């Protein structure tokens, strides 16, 4: 690690980081200054702490994408990236941008709520694609439970898609599993949409 830190004494290397990756530049400078002022271990611990803070800040900014079915397939993609993607009326499919954890779940909940309010026509079902989440911690499950309650009060059902094996085990240990019921989890987004709206699912049209 000492060799790695020594490498950042080169001005050219610092300029390269400044041009390509500002976050890593700040971590490198923190490690460099920390090592020079406090010794190797404290300097590296400062850099690790800064890396963690930057990660949490970036994760907390994550939003959700609205998904639509790609023409001629059972696959779903971000409607902003795939203009031809078709949404099913009354079914709002959303996918968090990355893994859910305590640092971003509240923002994701608010983002889903905003998408529900903006949907036209209003949805009767929200499908949450959890493909990016391999683990669901207690804060995440508690917040998803609150989201389920909020949607239920407005007559909107919550369905989950792509619940990975470890995430499914986490869910099974939480009261949310019973509140969702056994038929609200689906292997794919297409399956969830079909279950929510058989007439307007992937096979329609």
N, C-alpha and C positions, 0 to 999 in steps of 0.2 A: 504493500500500500504506500510505503514511503516513496518508492519509485514512481508510482502513479501520481502522487501529489507533486513530486519534484517536476514532473512533466508539465504541470500548469505554470511553472515559472517562465516557460517560453512564451513570449508575446504572441508569436504566430498561432500557438495552440489556443490561447485565450481569444484571439480574434476569430478563429474558426468556430469556437463555441458561441461567441457573441452573434455570429452570422447565422448559425444553424439551429441553436438550441439555447435560448436565453435562460430557461429554468435550470438546465444542467450547468450553465456558466455560474449562476449564483451558488449552486451547491458546491461546485469546484472551488470558487473563491472562498466560500465559508470554510471548506476543509483546509485550504491553503493558509488562510489567516489564522484559523484555529490551531493548526499544527505549529505555525511560527510563533504564536503567542503563548500557547498553553501546553504544547507537546503533542505527540502523535495521537494517543487515544482520545483525549478531550476534543481535539480538532475533528477527528473522524466522527465522534458522537454528535458534535454540533451539526456536521453535514448530514448525518442520518436523520436527525431531528428535523432539519429543514426539508429534507426530501419527503418525510412523512407529512409535514404540514402542506407542502405543495401538492402532494397526491390527494389529500383530503379536500383541499380547496378546489382542485380540478374536478374531482369526483362529485363534489357538491354542486357544480355548475351543470352537471349532466341533465339533459332534458329527455323527453320521450318523442319517439317518431310514431306517426300515424301510418298504419300499413294498409295496403290494398293488394288484391290478387293480381298477379302478373298474367296478362292475356295468354290463354291456351295452356295454363299450368295450374297446379295446386299450390304454388309458391306465393309467398307474400313479401312485398318489399316496401320501403319508404316511399310514400306517394310524392314527396318532394324530389326524390332521385329518379323515380320511374313515373313519368307523367301518364303513361297508359294504364297504370295500376288502378283497379276498380274496387271501391269499397262497397260493402253490402249495406243497404239502407237499414238503419236501426241497430247496426252492429259496429261498434267502435273498437278497432284493433290497435293497441298501442304497445310499443316495445321500448323499455328503458335503454338508454344509450350506455350500456355497460352493466356490470354486476351491481346488484342492490346491496347496500350495507348501511350502517347507522349514519354515515356522513351524507348520504344523498337521498334516503328514502322519503324524508319529509318533502323535499323538493319534487321528487317524482310524484308523490301523492297530489301535490298542488297542481302539477303539470297535467296529470290525468283529469283532475277536476276542471281545469280550464278547457281542456279538449272536449269534455262532455258538454260544457256550457256552449261551446262554439259549434258543436255538431248540428247539422241540418240535413235530415230531420233528427230530432232528439233520439238518442239511442235507448233501446230497451235492454241492451247487453253491452258490457265492456269485456273485451278479451285482452288479457295481459300476457304478453309473450315474455317468458322468463328464460329464453335461450341463453342469455348472458350470465345467469346466476347459477353457480354450482353449489352455493351454500346460502341458506336463509337464516340469519341470526334472529334472536328474540326481538330486538328493536324493529327489524324489517317485518317480521310476522305480526307484531302488535300493530304496526302502522297499516299493513295490508288489511288487518281485521277492522281497523277504524275506517278504511276506505270502503270495505265491503258494507259496513253498517251505513255509511253515508249514502252509498249508491242505492242500497236497499230502501232507505227512507224515501227515495225518489222513484221507486219502482224499477230500478235498474239492477240487472243480475251481473255478477262478476264471474268470469270463467278464466281459467289459467291454461296456458299452453306451454309445451316444451319444459315441463317441470323435470329437471334432471334427478337422478337417483338419490344423490345426497340431499338435494333440496327437498325432494319428496319425503325423505326420512325426517328432515327438520320439520316440515309441515305437519306430518302425522303426529308429532309430539305436541302440537299446539292446538288450542281450541278452534282456531280458524278452520282446520280440516273438517271438523264436524259441522261447523256453520256453513261452509261451502257445500258440503254433501259429496257423495262419491261420484256424482256425474258432472262435476264442474271442472275436472282436470282432463286435459286432452293431450294426446301425443303430438299433434301438430296444430298450427293455427287454423288450417283448413278444416280439420275435424271440429274445432271449437266453433267456427263460424257456421258450419253445417248443423251442428247441434243447436245453436242459438237461432238459426233461421234456415230451416230445411229448404224453403222455397227460393231463398236468395243466396245459397251457399255456393261453393266452388263449382258444383255441377250445373248450376243454372246458366241458362243462356248459351 
